[in-house]
Structures are given as C-alpha cells and as structure tokens.
C-alpha cells in the first residue's frame, strides 16, 4: 500500500509539472494557453506557474515524508 501511495503522490506532482514550467519558460504561455506572455493575463499565468511549482514541490516532499501528507 505504501508503494501505491508514493506513486500516487509522484503522479499528482507529474501532472502539475507542465503548468509549472511556465515559470521558467514564459513563452510556453503562448503554446499552452494561446496568451502572449507580455499581456496582463500572461503575467497572471506565469504567477500561476509559481503556484503550480509549489504544488509539485509539496507532492514530491509528501511522497517521502508522512507528516506532510496531512
């Protein structure tokens, strides 16, 4: 059961990697969302990438530490 739980946390983190990549490569907003990174909405999507990166980090940390899962 522990292996399935760890794989689930890794899978959840993997789902959020592509939206989080927008933080490091803002031109992905054009490819993924068809929004210019220079527009106001593009800035919000880049900030959204930072939030998704936080989710990825928490998921990876939760895969190894039981206390984080709560």
N, CA, C and O atoms as CSV, one atom per row, in Angstrom:
chain,resi,resn,atom,element,x,y,z
A,1,UNK,N,N,0.817,-1.195,0.000
A,1,UNK,CA,C,0.000,0.000,0.000
A,1,UNK,C,C,0.862,1.261,0.000
A,1,UNK,O,O,0.502,2.269,-0.608
A,2,UNK,N,N,1.988,1.198,0.677
A,2,UNK,CA,C,2.878,2.363,0.739
A,2,UNK,C,C,3.410,2.719,-0.639
A,2,UNK,O,O,3.540,3.898,-0.968
A,3,UNK,N,N,3.718,1.712,-1.449
A,3,UNK,CA,C,4.219,1.965,-2.804
A,3,UNK,C,C,3.154,2.647,-3.657
A,3,UNK,O,O,3.466,3.555,-4.428
A,4,UNK,N,N,1.919,2.223,-3.527
A,4,UNK,CA,C,0.829,2.840,-4.288
A,4,UNK,C,C,0.624,4.292,-3.875
A,4,UNK,O,O,0.333,5.145,-4.714
A,5,UNK,N,N,0.775,4.572,-2.590
A,5,UNK,CA,C,0.630,5.942,-2.098
A,5,UNK,C,C,1.741,6.827,-2.643
A,5,UNK,O,O,1.483,7.947,-3.085
A,6,UNK,N,N,2.971,6.334,-2.614
A,6,UNK,CA,C,4.095,7.107,-3.150
A,6,UNK,C,C,3.924,7.356,-4.645
A,6,UNK,O,O,4.169,8.462,-5.127
A,7,UNK,N,N,3.507,6.333,-5.371
A,7,UNK,CA,C,3.296,6.511,-6.810
A,7,UNK,C,C,2.178,7.510,-7.088
A,7,UNK,O,O,2.237,8.259,-8.064
A,8,UNK,N,N,1.176,7.522,-6.245
A,8,UNK,CA,C,0.087,8.486,-6.406
A,8,UNK,C,C,0.578,9.915,-6.188
A,8,UNK,O,O,0.197,10.822,-6.927
A,9,UNK,N,N,1.418,10.117,-5.181
A,9,UNK,CA,C,1.973,11.455,-4.948
A,9,UNK,C,C,2.881,11.883,-6.095
A,9,UNK,O,O,2.849,13.039,-6.518
A,10,UNK,N,N,3.692,10.951,-6.600
A,10,UNK,CA,C,4.539,11.269,-7.761
A,10,UNK,C,C,3.682,11.592,-8.989
A,10,UNK,O,O,3.996,12.511,-9.745
A,11,UNK,N,N,2.615,10.843,-9.181
A,11,UNK,CA,C,1.722,11.096,-10.315
A,11,UNK,C,C,1.045,12.454,-10.212
A,11,UNK,O,O,0.919,13.170,-11.206
A,12,UNK,N,N,0.614,12.803,-9.020
A,12,UNK,CA,C,-0.007,14.104,-8.815
A,12,UNK,C,C,0.982,15.230,-9.095
A,12,UNK,O,O,0.626,16.244,-9.696
A,13,UNK,N,N,2.212,15.046,-8.662
A,13,UNK,CA,C,3.247,16.040,-8.953
A,13,UNK,C,C,3.559,16.118,-10.435
A,13,UNK,O,O,3.797,17.205,-10.962
A,14,UNK,N,N,3.560,14.982,-11.110
A,14,UNK,CA,C,3.885,14.951,-12.539
A,14,UNK,C,C,2.827,15.673,-13.371
A,14,UNK,O,O,3.148,16.288,-14.388
A,15,UNK,N,N,1.587,15.600,-12.948
A,15,UNK,CA,C,0.512,16.279,-13.669
A,15,UNK,C,C,0.717,17.799,-13.651
A,15,UNK,O,O,0.336,18.492,-14.595
A,16,UNK,N,N,1.314,18.304,-12.587
A,16,UNK,CA,C,1.473,19.748,-12.432
A,16,UNK,C,C,2.803,20.280,-12.958
A,16,UNK,O,O,3.052,21.483,-12.872
A,17,UNK,N,N,3.662,19.422,-13.500
A,17,UNK,CA,C,4.972,19.887,-13.958
A,17,UNK,C,C,4.864,20.809,-15.171
A,17,UNK,O,O,5.535,21.840,-15.214
A,18,UNK,N,N,4.051,20.470,-16.139
A,18,UNK,CA,C,3.960,21.287,-17.351
A,18,UNK,C,C,3.431,22.694,-17.060
A,18,UNK,O,O,4.020,23.659,-17.548
A,19,UNK,N,N,2.346,22.859,-16.288
A,19,UNK,CA,C,1.952,24.234,-15.955
A,19,UNK,C,C,3.003,24.970,-15.126
A,19,UNK,O,O,3.117,26.191,-15.227
A,20,UNK,N,N,3.770,24.252,-14.311
A,20,UNK,CA,C,4.810,24.892,-13.514
A,20,UNK,C,C,5.985,25.332,-14.378
A,20,UNK,O,O,6.707,26.259,-14.009
A,21,UNK,N,N,6.188,24.687,-15.513
A,21,UNK,CA,C,7.301,25.038,-16.397
A,21,UNK,C,C,7.139,26.427,-16.990
A,21,UNK,O,O,8.112,27.016,-17.460
A,22,UNK,N,N,5.925,26.957,-16.974
A,22,UNK,CA,C,5.679,28.311,-17.493
A,22,UNK,C,C,6.474,29.345,-16.694
A,22,UNK,O,O,6.850,30.387,-17.231
A,23,UNK,N,N,6.727,29.069,-15.442
A,23,UNK,CA,C,7.508,29.989,-14.614
A,23,UNK,C,C,8.925,30.148,-15.156
A,23,UNK,O,O,9.476,31.248,-15.124
A,24,UNK,N,N,9.517,29.079,-15.648
A,24,UNK,CA,C,10.891,29.106,-16.135
A,24,UNK,C,C,10.997,29.437,-17.619
A,24,UNK,O,O,12.030,29.929,-18.074
A,25,UNK,N,N,9.948,29.174,-18.366
A,25,UNK,CA,C,9.917,29.456,-19.809
A,25,UNK,C,C,8.606,30.171,-20.136
A,25,UNK,O,O,7.647,29.530,-20.565
A,26,UNK,N,N,8.554,31.480,-19.940
A,26,UNK,CA,C,7.297,32.213,-20.145
A,26,UNK,C,C,6.719,32.107,-21.552
A,26,UNK,O,O,5.528,32.352,-21.743
A,27,UNK,N,N,7.526,31.750,-22.529
A,27,UNK,CA,C,6.997,31.610,-23.881
A,27,UNK,C,C,6.046,30.409,-23.997
A,27,UNK,O,O,5.321,30.286,-24.984
A,28,UNK,N,N,6.050,29.540,-23.008
A,28,UNK,CA,C,5.106,28.414,-23.003
A,28,UNK,C,C,3.659,28.884,-22.849
A,28,UNK,O,O,2.730,28.145,-23.175
A,29,UNK,N,N,3.462,30.114,-22.351
A,29,UNK,CA,C,2.084,30.615,-22.244
A,29,UNK,C,C,1.447,30.725,-23.627
A,29,UNK,O,O,0.247,30.505,-23.790
A,30,UNK,N,N,2.255,31.061,-24.602
A,30,UNK,CA,C,1.741,31.139,-25.970
A,30,UNK,C,C,1.368,29.757,-26.485
A,30,UNK,O,O,0.336,29.593,-27.136
A,31,UNK,N,N,2.198,28.765,-26.197
A,31,UNK,CA,C,1.962,27.401,-26.679
A,31,UNK,C,C,0.833,26.705,-25.914
A,31,UNK,O,O,-0.026,26.067,-26.523
A,32,UNK,N,N,0.830,26.824,-24.597
A,32,UNK,CA,C,-0.138,26.085,-23.781
A,32,UNK,C,C,-1.501,26.777,-23.688
A,32,UNK,O,O,-2.542,26.119,-23.714
A,33,UNK,N,N,-1.485,28.106,-23.580
A,33,UNK,CA,C,-2.726,28.824,-23.299
A,33,UNK,C,C,-3.117,29.806,-24.400
A,33,UNK,O,O,-4.168,30.442,-24.318
A,34,UNK,N,N,-2.284,29.935,-25.426
A,34,UNK,CA,C,-2.505,30.875,-26.528
A,34,UNK,C,C,-2.691,32.301,-26.032
A,34,UNK,O,O,-3.556,33.038,-26.506
A,35,UNK,N,N,-1.852,32.673,-25.059
A,35,UNK,CA,C,-1.857,34.012,-24.482
A,35,UNK,C,C,-0.440,34.540,-24.547
A,35,UNK,O,O,0.511,33.821,-24.239
A,36,UNK,N,N,-0.295,35.794,-24.946
A,36,UNK,CA,C,1.027,36.398,-25.003
A,36,UNK,C,C,1.575,36.558,-23.583
A,36,UNK,O,O,0.846,36.989,-22.689
A,37,UNK,N,N,2.851,36.217,-23.363
A,37,UNK,CA,C,3.418,36.375,-22.019
A,37,UNK,C,C,3.568,37.836,-21.609
A,37,UNK,O,O,3.761,38.134,-20.430
A,38,UNK,N,N,3.480,38.752,-22.580
A,38,UNK,CA,C,3.607,40.179,-22.269
A,38,UNK,C,C,2.283,40.806,-21.854
A,38,UNK,O,O,2.263,41.915,-21.320
A,39,UNK,N,N,1.192,40.116,-22.091
A,39,UNK,CA,C,-0.123,40.642,-21.727
A,39,UNK,C,C,-0.360,40.511,-20.223
A,39,UNK,O,O,0.360,39.801,-19.520
A,40,UNK,N,N,-1.382,41.210,-19.754
A,40,UNK,CA,C,-1.715,41.137,-18.321
A,40,UNK,C,C,-2.099,39.717,-17.910
A,40,UNK,O,O,-1.702,39.239,-16.847
A,41,UNK,N,N,-2.864,39.057,-18.752
A,41,UNK,CA,C,-3.269,37.678,-18.459
A,41,UNK,C,C,-2.051,36.756,-18.478
A,41,UNK,O,O,-1.980,35.802,-17.703
A,42,UNK,N,N,-1.094,37.039,-19.362
A,42,UNK,CA,C,0.132,36.247,-19.411
A,42,UNK,C,C,0.908,36.332,-18.108
A,42,UNK,O,O,1.471,35.340,-17.646
A,43,UNK,N,N,0.934,37.523,-17.518
A,43,UNK,CA,C,1.610,37.695,-16.231
A,43,UNK,C,C,0.920,36.877,-15.141
A,43,UNK,O,O,1.581,36.282,-14.289
A,44,UNK,N,N,-0.403,36.852,-15.174
A,44,UNK,CA,C,-1.144,36.040,-14.193
A,44,UNK,C,C,-0.878,34.550,-14.391
A,44,UNK,O,O,-0.786,33.797,-13.422
A,45,UNK,N,N,-0.756,34.133,-15.638
A,45,UNK,CA,C,-0.496,32.714,-15.904
A,45,UNK,C,C,0.911,32.338,-15.456
A,45,UNK,O,O,1.129,31.230,-14.966
A,46,UNK,N,N,1.864,33.248,-15.619
A,46,UNK,CA,C,3.225,32.975,-15.140
A,46,UNK,C,C,3.223,32.868,-13.615
A,46,UNK,O,O,3.901,32.004,-13.059
A,47,UNK,N,N,2.477,33.727,-12.939
A,47,UNK,CA,C,2.351,33.635,-11.487
A,47,UNK,C,C,1.671,32.326,-11.095
A,47,UNK,O,O,2.022,31.717,-10.086
A,48,UNK,N,N,0.707,31.903,-11.888
A,48,UNK,CA,C,0.035,30.623,-11.663
A,48,UNK,C,C,1.036,29.476,-11.760
A,48,UNK,O,O,0.915,28.476,-11.052
A,49,UNK,N,N,2.032,29.629,-12.648
A,49,UNK,CA,C,3.095,28.634,-12.750
A,49,UNK,C,C,3.876,28.505,-11.457
A,49,UNK,O,O,4.289,27.407,-11.085
A,50,UNK,N,N,4.082,29.629,-10.765
A,50,UNK,CA,C,4.775,29.580,-9.469
A,50,UNK,C,C,3.951,28.807,-8.444
A,50,UNK,O,O,4.499,28.060,-7.634
A,51,UNK,N,N,2.645,28.987,-8.483
A,51,UNK,CA,C,1.784,28.244,-7.556
A,51,UNK,C,C,1.793,26.747,-7.871
A,51,UNK,O,O,1.797,25.914,-6.966
A,52,UNK,N,N,1.796,26.417,-9.167
A,52,UNK,CA,C,1.879,25.009,-9.552
A,52,UNK,C,C,3.224,24.409,-9.155
A,52,UNK,O,O,3.293,23.236,-8.787
A,53,UNK,N,N,4.288,25.199,-9.224
A,53,UNK,CA,C,5.596,24.711,-8.785
A,53,UNK,C,C,5.564,24.387,-7.289
A,53,UNK,O,O,6.171,23.410,-6.851
A,54,UNK,N,N,4.866,25.195,-6.518
A,54,UNK,CA,C,4.726,24.903,-5.089
A,54,UNK,C,C,3.992,23.577,-4.881
A,54,UNK,O,O,4.355,22.796,-4.002
A,55,UNK,N,N,2.973,23.328,-5.681
A,55,UNK,CA,C,2.239,22.061,-5.581
A,55,UNK,C,C,3.146,20.888,-5.923
A,55,UNK,O,O,3.108,19.855,-5.254
A,56,UNK,N,N,3.965,21.044,-6.966
A,56,UNK,CA,C,4.893,19.971,-7.353
A,56,UNK,C,C,5.862,19.677,-6.210
A,56,UNK,O,O,6.100,18.516,-5.877
A,57,UNK,N,N,6.417,20.724,-5.612
A,57,UNK,CA,C,7.371,20.522,-4.508
A,57,UNK,C,C,6.717,19.845,-3.312
A,57,UNK,O,O,7.311,18.958,-2.700
A,58,UNK,N,N,5.516,20.251,-2.981
A,58,UNK,CA,C,4.806,19.644,-1.850
A,58,UNK,C,C,4.489,18.181,-2.133
A,58,UNK,O,O,4.610,17.337,-1.245
A,59,UNK,N,N,4.084,17.875,-3.363
A,59,UNK,CA,C,3.774,16.479,-3.714
A,59,UNK,C,C,5.015,15.597,-3.630
A,59,UNK,O,O,4.953,14.478,-3.121
A,60,UNK,N,N,6.134,16.098,-4.126
A,60,UNK,CA,C,7.366,15.312,-4.055
A,60,UNK,C,C,7.820,15.131,-2.610
A,60,UNK,O,O,8.308,14.063,-2.239
A,61,UNK,N,N,7.663,16.157,-1.806
A,61,UNK,CA,C,8.029,16.055,-0.399
A,61,UNK,C,C,7.092,15.094,0.330
A,61,UNK,O,O,7.527,14.340,1.200
A,62,UNK,N,N,5.805,15.122,-0.026
A,62,UNK,CA,C,4.818,14.240,0.616
A,62,UNK,C,C,5.034,12.778,0.245
A,62,UNK,O,O,4.624,11.884,0.985
A,63,UNK,N,N,5.669,12.531,-0.883
A,63,UNK,CA,C,5.928,11.141,-1.274
A,63,UNK,C,C,6.913,10.476,-0.319
A,63,UNK,O,O,6.920,9.252,-0.184
A,64,UNK,N,N,7.741,11.276,0.342
A,64,UNK,CA,C,8.764,10.712,1.217
A,64,UNK,C,C,8.502,10.932,2.706
A,64,UNK,O,O,8.974,10.156,3.536
A,65,UNK,N,N,7.764,11.968,3.048
A,65,UNK,CA,C,7.566,12.315,4.462
A,65,UNK,C,C,6.083,12.178,4.823
A,65,UNK,O,O,5.233,12.855,4.246
A,66,UNK,N,N,5.788,11.316,5.761
A,66,UNK,CA,C,4.400,11.056,6.152
A,66,UNK,C,C,3.737,12.265,6.800
A,66,UNK,O,O,2.523,12.431,6.680
A,67,UNK,N,N,4.506,13.117,7.488
A,67,UNK,CA,C,3.917,14.248,8.179
A,67,UNK,C,C,3.347,15.287,7.220
A,67,UNK,O,O,2.425,16.019,7.582
A,68,UNK,N,N,3.872,15.361,6.025
A,68,UNK,CA,C,3.423,16.358,5.043
A,68,UNK,C,C,2.078,15.973,4.440
A,68,UNK,O,O,1.341,16.842,3.974
A,69,UNK,N,N,1.757,14.728,4.443
A,69,UNK,CA,C,0.542,14.246,3.781
A,69,UNK,C,C,-0.726,14.754,4.416
A,69,UNK,O,O,-1.772,14.754,3.767
A,70,UNK,N,N,-0.678,15.175,5.629
A,70,UNK,CA,C,-1.887,15.687,6.292
A,70,UNK,C,C,-2.209,17.019,5.720
A,70,UNK,O,O,-3.188,17.645,6.125
